[in-house]
Amino acid sequence: MESISLLLGEALSPYQVTLTPRAQGECLVTLKNALGAIVVEREFSQTQLTDKRQLTDVVDGLHRDVLIAEGRLEPCVIAALRNVAQEKAFDSAR
């Protein structure tokens, strides 16, 4: 778990990352800014944190959540970007 914490810390710098084990194999991931204020707090399963592909998704999701929490990205923009990506995938599949 310590190596996962280090990986998350590097990927989500400059935020301080704390992992707190929870019941039933869950883990609470907390990101704090330089002032110590919680910016994002999410719960993930141990599987998501130990599988390389899923860990990449966790980091991407946390990055997105930080941007939203700081007001640098609106949720509607994310929805629009997803729609464009789905349309491109659909068009290339034809």
N, C-alpha and C positions, 0 to 999 in steps of 0.2 A: 504494500500500500504506500510505503514511503517513496518508492520510485515513481509511482503514478502521481503522487503529490508534486514531486520535482518536475515531472514532465508537464503537468498542468500549470505549474508556476512559471516555467519557461515559456510555454505557449501563450499564457494570458498575462504576461508582464505588461504593465507595471503593477498589476493588481496582486494583492496577497491572497493566496489560495489556501483554504483550510478544508480538510476532509474529516468528517465526523461520522464514524460507523453508526448505523442505526439497526433497528430490529429487522429480522427476516432478510438479511443480505443487502439492505439498502445502505446508501452512503449520502450524506448531506455535503454538498459542495458549496462553500461560501467564498465569494470574492469581495474583498474590501479594497477601498481606495487608499491613497497615501495618508489620509486623515483618520483611517480606521473605520470609516462608515461602510456599512454593508451596501454593495451596489447590486449584487445578484446572489440569490440563494436558491439552489435547485437540488432535488433529490434524484439520485440515479441508482440503478442496480449495480451490484458488483460486476456482473457480466459486462455491462456497458463500459465499465472502467478498465476491465482487464483484456477485452478483445480490441485489437489494434484498429480495426475498421470502425467499430462502434465508438472507440475513444476519440477518433477523428471527428465523428459526428457530434460527440459531446462538446468538444472544443469549439467546433463551428457554431453550435447552438448557443454556447455561453458567450462567444464573441458577439453574436447577433443580439443576445439579451442585454449585453453591456451597452451596445450601441443604442438600443431602444431605451434603456434605463437612463442613459445620459442625454437623451433627446437628439442624438445624431442620426437616427433612423426611425422612421414612422412605420408601424406595423402594416399600414396599407401599401407601403412601398415594397415590403417583403412579399405580400400577396401578389402584387403586380409582377415582380421579378419571377416568382414561381410560375405564374401563368405564361409568361414569355418563354421560360425554359421548357415548360410542358409542350407548348405549341411547336417549338423548334424540334423537340424530340419526336413529336407526332409527325411533323413534316418530313423529317429525315427517315422515318420508318416507312414512308410510302414508297 
